[in-house]
């Protein structure tokens, strides 16, 4: 029996671990959190800081590994690449992992390759703020160079905004670096691209809608297929594939994010080398019938990937509505009761729904990805009807707060 190592064992990893076991694999998993849900599902579980490749390998001792991977955890991608190289396992390579997790390095490589993207400037200290703002202009987005979950991300409209938020953006970055990027208005899209033997194949492109206010960076609704069309759709798919190639991903799943402007422009926001979180694997499964977890497991094991596993089997319009508060269907406050999802699941078109809410936790206005406390997925003949169904079903979630 082959053994695969999951680096990170949180909520998103848990379902992937269960799928790996369904496929007849033995699973080892590591996470710094002893209560990580995936650890209880693994055959071999270790509590260790997975940001440290040496610590992970030491914790596993003499366990023979046939593959290593992560799901959703961007910070684990470089560690997975390092472990793969040191154990002689299939992987994307340390350099590619760096390029696809460090936004400054990514932007510079994409610029060298001529990929259209927002103007940008790197910052490590407050004294660089004026130079960066002169290069980028306003409005702009300030973010850590290498973090995730929308932590330390701010829209800035003035020098005062940069001064107010730069320390948090830098302190959230493990390498102590921030990036200022031009704010590009338009339709933001999530892409899924599968690269096989150096040839990237766009699989899905969906709208990523964001709330107004301080949580502007959080994806709170996904709609498939994307609402762009014609030349702009073709250009979006071309840029997504070209960026994956430029960043050096030979074999793996890529997660490019793009913005299509009303003037016809398409810009690359960023491109990750992993199965994304935010129910994107569920989106792909319900929308086109491709199992991204099985695909990633085969990549990790160095197995062949026939067309039957990676090409769309059908096309089903859908929408995902995340459960958020202010704005969103959830109330804010300390949770005292979480009701059944029976009414939600019975709503026309709903194919999947889940809540992460627990009695005693506090629901806050949406600012970070972690403020999404569940989701509803609905299908229909069109993406707009699917969105209407998902919105209506989300309002049926039964939660009481103090």
C-alpha positions in Angstrom: 0.0 0.0 0.0 1.4 3.4 -1.0 1.7 6.2 1.6 1.1 9.8 1.0 1.9 12.7 3.3 -0.5 15.6 3.7 1.3 18.7 4.9 -1.5 20.5 6.8 -4.5 18.7 8.2 -7.2 21.3 8.6 -10.9 21.3 7.5 -10.1 21.4 3.7 -7.4 18.7 4.1 -9.8 16.4 6.0 -12.0 15.7 3.1 -9.0 15.2 0.8 -7.5 12.7 3.4 -10.8 10.8 3.4 -10.8 10.7 -0.4 -7.2 9.4 -0.4 -8.2 6.6 1.9 -11.2 5.8 -0.3 -8.6 5.4 -3.2 -6.8 2.8 -1.1 -3.9 4.9 0.1 -2.3 5.0 3.5 -2.2 8.6 4.8 0.3 10.4 7.0 -0.6 13.9 8.1 1.2 16.7 10.0 -0.2 19.9 11.4 0.8 22.4 14.1 -2.7 22.3 15.6 -3.3 19.1 17.7 -7.1 19.6 17.1 -6.8 19.8 13.3 -9.7 17.8 11.9 -7.6 15.8 9.4 -5.2 14.4 12.0 -8.0 12.2 13.3 -8.6 10.7 9.8 -4.9 9.9 9.1 -3.3 6.5 9.6 -0.1 8.3 10.8 -0.6 11.7 12.6 2.1 14.0 13.9 1.7 17.4 15.6 4.5 19.5 14.2 5.0 23.0 12.7 4.7 22.2 9.0 6.5 25.4 8.0 9.7 23.6 9.0 10.6 20.8 6.5 13.4 19.5 8.8 10.9 19.1 11.7 8.4 17.4 9.5 10.9 14.8 8.3 12.2 14.2 11.8 8.7 13.7 13.1 8.1 11.0 10.5 11.3 9.2 11.2 11.6 6.1 9.1 8.1 6.3 7.5 8.5 5.5 3.8 6.7 8.0 1.7 5.5 7.6 -1.9 4.1 11.1 -2.3 3.7 14.4 -0.6 1.0 17.1 -1.1 -1.0 19.9 0.4 -4.5 21.1 -0.2 -5.5 24.8 0.3 -2.5 25.7 2.5 -0.4 28.1 0.4 2.3 28.3 3.2 2.8 24.5 2.9 3.6 24.6 -0.8 7.3 25.4 -0.4 7.6 22.8 2.3 6.0 20.1 0.1 8.4 21.0 -2.7 11.4 20.8 -0.3 10.3 17.4 1.2 9.7 16.0 -2.3 13.2 17.0 -3.4 14.9 15.6 -0.3 13.0 12.3 -0.4 13.3 12.0 -4.2 9.6 12.2 -4.8 7.6 13.8 -7.6 7.1 17.6 -7.0 6.9 21.0 -8.6 10.5 22.0 -7.5 11.6 24.5 -4.9 12.1 27.4 -7.3 8.6 27.1 -8.8 7.1 26.7 -5.3 8.8 30.0 -4.3 7.6 31.8 -7.5 4.0 30.7 -6.9 3.9 31.6 -3.2 5.9 34.8 -3.0 4.0 37.7 -4.7 7.0 39.9 -5.3 9.0 37.1 -7.0 5.9 36.1 -8.9 5.2 39.6 -10.2 8.8 40.0 -11.3 8.8 36.6 -13.2 5.4 37.5 -14.8 6.7 40.9 -15.8 9.8 39.3 -17.5 7.4 37.0 -19.4 5.1 39.9 -20.5 2.1 38.7 -18.7 -0.4 41.6 -18.2 -0.7 42.5 -14.6 -1.3 45.4 -12.2 1.6 47.9 -11.6 3.4 46.9 -8.4 6.2 47.8 -6.0 7.9 45.9 -3.2 8.3 47.4 0.3 10.3 46.4 3.4 10.2 49.5 5.5 8.2 52.7 5.9 10.8 54.9 4.3 10.0 53.2 0.9 6.3 54.2 1.0 6.6 57.3 -1.2 8.6 55.6 -3.9 6.2 52.7 -4.0 3.1 55.0 -4.1 4.7 57.1 -6.9 5.3 53.9 -8.9 1.8 52.4 -8.4 -0.6 55.3 -7.9 -3.9 55.1 -6.1 -6.2 53.4 -5.5 -4.0 50.5 -4.7 -4.0 47.3 -2.7 -1.4 46.7 0.1 -0.7 43.1 1.1 2.0 40.8 2.5 4.3 39.3 0.0 3.7 35.8 1.3 0.6 35.2 3.3 -2.9 34.1 2.7 -6.5 34.2 3.9 -6.7 38.0 3.2 -4.6 38.6 6.3 -2.9 42.0 6.2 -4.7 43.1 3.0 -5.9 46.7 2.7 -7.2 49.0 0.0 -5.2 52.3 0.1 -6.2 55.6 -1.3 -3.6 57.9 0.1 -0.1 58.1 1.7 -1.9 58.2 5.1 -3.5 54.8 4.4 -0.1 53.3 3.5 1.4 54.6 6.7 -1.5 53.3 8.8 -1.4 49.7 7.4 2.2 49.0 6.2 3.4 47.7 9.6 0.6 45.1 9.7 1.1 44.0 6.1 4.9 43.5 6.7 4.5 41.8 10.1 2.0 39.3 8.5 4.7 38.3 6.0 7.1 35.5 7.1 9.8 37.1 5.0 9.0 40.7 6.2 8.0 42.1 2.9 4.9 43.7 1.5 3.7 44.5 -2.0 1.7 47.5 -3.2 -0.4 46.8 -6.3 -2.5 48.9 -8.6 -6.2 48.4 -7.8 -7.9 47.1 -11.0 -11.6 47.4 -11.1 -13.6 44.8 -12.9 -14.9 41.2 -12.8 -12.5 39.1 -10.6 -12.2 35.4 -11.7 -10.9 32.2 -10.3 -9.3 29.8 -12.7 -8.3 26.2 -12.4 -5.5 25.1 -14.8 -4.1 21.5 -14.9 -0.5 21.3 -16.3 0.7 18.0 -17.7 4.2 17.5 -19.0 4.6 21.3 -19.3 1.3 21.9 -21.2 -1.3 23.9 -19.2 -5.0 23.2 -19.8 -7.6 25.7 -18.5 -10.3 23.7 -16.8 -12.7 26.2 -15.2 -13.1 30.0 -15.0 -15.6 31.4 -12.5 -16.6 34.8 -11.1 -15.3 35.6 -7.6 -17.6 38.2 -6.1 -16.4 40.3 -3.1 -18.2 42.2 -0.4 -18.0 46.0 0.0 -16.1 47.5 3.0 -13.1 46.2 4.9 -13.6 42.6 3.7 -13.2 43.6 0.1 -10.6 40.9 -0.6 -12.7 38.0 0.6 -14.5 35.9 -2.0 -18.0 35.5 -0.7 -19.7 34.2 -3.9 -18.5 32.1 -6.7 -20.4 31.8 -10.0 -19.8 29.3 -12.8 -19.4 29.8 -15.6 -17.7 33.2 -15.6 -19.8 36.1 -16.9 -17.1 37.4 -19.3 -17.6 36.3 -22.9 -16.2 36.5 -26.4 -12.6 37.8 -26.9 -12.2 38.7 -23.2 -13.0 35.1 -22.2 -10.5 33.7 -24.7 -7.9 36.2 -23.5 -8.5 35.3 -19.9 -8.0 31.6 -20.6 -4.9 32.3 -22.7 -3.3 34.5 -20.0 -4.1 32.0 -17.3 -2.4 29.2 -19.2 0.6 31.4 -20.2 1.2 32.5 -16.6 1.3 28.9 -15.4 3.9 28.2 -18.1 5.9 31.3 -17.3 6.1 30.3 -13.6 7.5 26.9 -14.5 4.7 24.6 -13.3 5.3 21.4 -15.3 2.9 19.0 -13.6 0.3 20.1 -11.1 -2.8 22.1 -10.4 -2.6 25.9 -10.7 -5.0 28.4 -9.3 -4.7 31.7 -11.3 -6.9 34.7 -10.3 -7.6 37.3 -12.9 -9.5 40.6 -13.3 -11.4 41.4 -16.5 -11.9 45.2 -16.8 -14.9 46.9 -18.5 -12.5 48.3 -21.2 -11.6 44.7 -22.3 -8.3 44.5 -20.4 -7.4 41.3 -18.5 -4.8 41.4 -15.7 -3.3 38.5 -13.7 -3.8 39.0 -10.0 -1.8 36.0 -8.8 -1.3 32.3 -9.4 -1.0 29.6 -6.8 0.3 26.0 -7.1 -2.3 24.1 -5.2 -6.0 23.0 -5.0 -7.6 26.2 -3.6 -9.7 26.5 -0.6 -13.1 28.2 -0.6 -14.9 25.1 -1.9 -13.2 25.5 -5.3 -12.6 21.7 -5.5 -16.4 21.3 -4.9 -17.1 23.8 -7.7 -15.0 21.9 -10.1 -16.6 18.6 -9.2 -20.1 19.8 -9.5 -19.4 22.1 -12.5 -17.4 19.8 -14.8 -17.1 16.4 -13.1 -13.3 16.5 -12.4 -12.0 15.2 -9.0 -9.1 17.6 -8.2 -8.1 15.6 -5.2 -7.6 12.4 -7.2 -5.7 14.5 -9.8 -3.4 15.9 -7.2 -2.8 12.5 -5.6 -1.8 11.1 -8.9 0.6 14.0 -9.4 2.1 13.4 -6.0 2.6 9.8 -6.7 4.0 10.4 -10.2 1.3 8.4 -11.9 -0.1 8.9 -15.4 -3.1 11.2 -15.8 -5.3 10.1 -18.7 -7.7 12.6 -20.4 -10.7 10.9 -18.8 -9.5 12.2 -15.4 -8.7 15.8 -16.3 -11.1 16.8 -19.1 -14.6 18.1 -18.4 -17.3 15.4 -18.4 -20.2 17.9 -18.5 -20.9 21.6 -17.8 -23.3 22.5 -15.0 -23.9 26.2 -14.1 -23.7 26.8 -10.3 -23.2 29.3 -7.6 -21.6 29.1 -4.1 -22.8 31.5 -1.4 -20.6 31.7 1.7 -22.2 32.3 5.1 -20.9 35.6 6.3 -22.1 38.5 8.4 -22.5 42.2 7.8 -22.8 41.9 4.9 -24.3 38.4 4.6 -27.1 36.2 5.9 -25.5 35.5 9.4 -26.2 37.6 12.5 -23.3 39.0 14.4 -22.7 38.1 18.0 -22.0 35.1 20.3 -23.6 31.9 19.0 -26.0 30.2 21.3 -27.7 27.8 18.9 -27.0 26.3 15.5 -30.0 24.8 13.9 -30.4 22.0 11.3 -29.5 22.5 7.6 -32.6 20.5 6.6 -34.5 23.4 5.1 -31.4 24.6 3.3 -30.6 21.2 1.7 -34.3 20.8 0.7 -34.3 24.1 -1.2 -34.6 23.6 -5.0 -31.2 23.2 -6.7 -29.1 22.9 -3.6 -26.6 20.1 -3.9 -24.3 20.8 -0.9 -24.3 22.9 2.2 -22.3 23.0 5.4 -21.7 25.3 8.5 -18.6 25.6 10.6 -20.4 27.4 13.4 -20.0 26.3 17.0 -21.9 27.4 20.1 -19.8 29.9 22.0 -17.9 31.4 19.1 -18.5 35.0 18.0 -19.6 35.8 14.5 -18.0 39.0 13.4 -18.4 41.2 10.3 -16.6 39.7 7.3 -13.0 40.8 6.9 -10.9 37.6 6.5 -11.4 34.3 4.7 -11.8 32.7 8.1 -15.0 34.8 8.6 -16.8 32.6 6.1 -18.6 30.2 8.5 -20.1 27.8 5.9 -21.5 27.8 2.4 -24.4 26.7 0.1 -23.9 25.3 -3.4 -26.8 25.5 -5.8 -27.2 24.4 -9.5 -29.6 25.6 -12.2 -29.9 25.9 -16.0 -28.1 29.3 -15.8 -25.5 30.7 -13.4 -27.8 33.6 -12.5 -30.7 31.4 -11.4 -28.2 29.2 -9.5 -27.0 32.4 -7.7 -30.6 33.3 -6.8 -31.2 29.8 -5.4 -27.9 29.9 -3.4 -28.8 33.3 -1.9 -32.3 32.3 -1.0 -31.2 29.0 0.6 -28.4 30.8 2.6 -31.1 33.0 4.2 -32.7 29.8 5.6 -29.7 29.0 7.8 -30.9 28.8 11.4 -28.5 30.5 13.8 -29.2 32.3 17.1 -26.8 34.7 18.7 -27.0 36.6 22.0 
